[in-house]
Amino acid sequence: MTRRPGHDLVLRTLDVALASSKLESLKLNVVIVKGLNDAEALDFVELTKDKPISVRFIEFMPFTGQHKYSVILHVDK
């Protein structure tokens, strides 16, 4: 879910955001990368079962500064 330490903080932050009276739901944009997080795809879907979270799987778009990720192959269908 994160490329850096702090997975628990991310999940807690999602819960805090959902508890806000100003939000009705959350939308997560997720990039699935083969060999990096492809095993977590269903975990993202699981987030939507009990919480008002929408997950949208989007295309990996490399940019300057992400050189190490630009060589990673993408997950095929």
C-alpha positions as CSV (number, residue, x, y, z in Angstrom):
1,M,0.0,0.0,0.0
2,T,3.0,2.3,0.5
3,R,6.5,2.2,-0.8
4,R,7.7,3.5,2.4
5,P,7.4,2.5,6.1
6,G,4.1,3.6,7.6
7,H,1.5,1.2,6.5
8,D,-0.3,1.4,9.8
9,L,-0.3,5.2,9.7
10,V,-1.9,5.1,6.3
11,L,-4.7,2.8,7.5
12,R,-5.3,4.9,10.6
13,T,-5.4,8.1,8.4
14,L,-8.0,6.5,6.2
15,D,-10.1,5.7,9.3
16,V,-9.7,9.3,10.5
17,A,-10.8,10.6,7.1
18,L,-13.8,8.4,7.0
19,A,-14.8,9.5,10.5
20,S,-14.9,13.1,9.3
21,S,-18.3,14.6,8.9
22,K,-17.1,16.4,5.8
23,L,-16.5,13.2,3.8
24,E,-19.1,10.7,2.6
25,S,-16.5,8.4,1.0
26,L,-12.9,8.0,-0.1
27,K,-11.5,7.1,-3.4
28,L,-8.1,5.4,-3.6
29,N,-6.2,5.4,-6.9
30,V,-4.0,2.2,-6.9
31,V,-1.3,1.3,-9.3
32,I,-0.6,-2.5,-9.5
33,V,3.0,-3.3,-10.5
34,K,4.1,-6.8,-11.2
35,G,6.5,-8.1,-8.6
36,L,6.0,-5.1,-6.3
37,N,2.4,-5.1,-5.1
38,D,0.4,-7.4,-7.5
39,A,-0.2,-9.8,-4.6
40,E,-2.1,-7.0,-2.8
41,A,-4.7,-6.3,-5.4
42,L,-7.5,-8.2,-3.6
43,D,-6.4,-6.6,-0.3
44,F,-7.4,-3.2,-1.9
45,V,-10.7,-4.6,-3.0
46,E,-11.3,-6.0,0.5
47,L,-11.1,-2.4,1.9
48,T,-14.3,-1.6,0.1
49,K,-16.4,-4.3,1.8
50,D,-17.0,-2.7,5.1
51,K,-16.0,0.9,4.5
52,P,-17.2,3.6,2.1
53,I,-14.0,3.4,0.0
54,S,-13.8,3.2,-3.7
55,V,-10.7,1.7,-5.3
56,R,-9.8,2.6,-8.8
57,F,-6.9,0.7,-10.5
58,I,-5.0,3.1,-12.6
59,E,-2.1,2.9,-15.1
60,F,1.5,3.2,-13.9
61,M,2.8,6.5,-15.3
62,P,6.6,6.8,-14.8
63,F,8.1,10.3,-14.5
64,T,11.5,11.7,-13.8
65,G,12.6,10.7,-10.3
66,Q,11.0,7.2,-10.6
67,H,13.7,5.6,-12.7
68,K,14.0,2.5,-10.7
69,Y,10.3,1.8,-11.2
70,S,10.3,2.6,-14.9
71,V,12.0,-0.7,-15.6
72,I,9.5,-2.8,-13.7
73,L,7.1,-4.8,-15.8
74,H,3.4,-4.2,-15.4
75,V,0.7,-6.7,-14.6
76,D,-1.1,-8.0,-17.6
77,K,-4.8,-8.5,-17.4
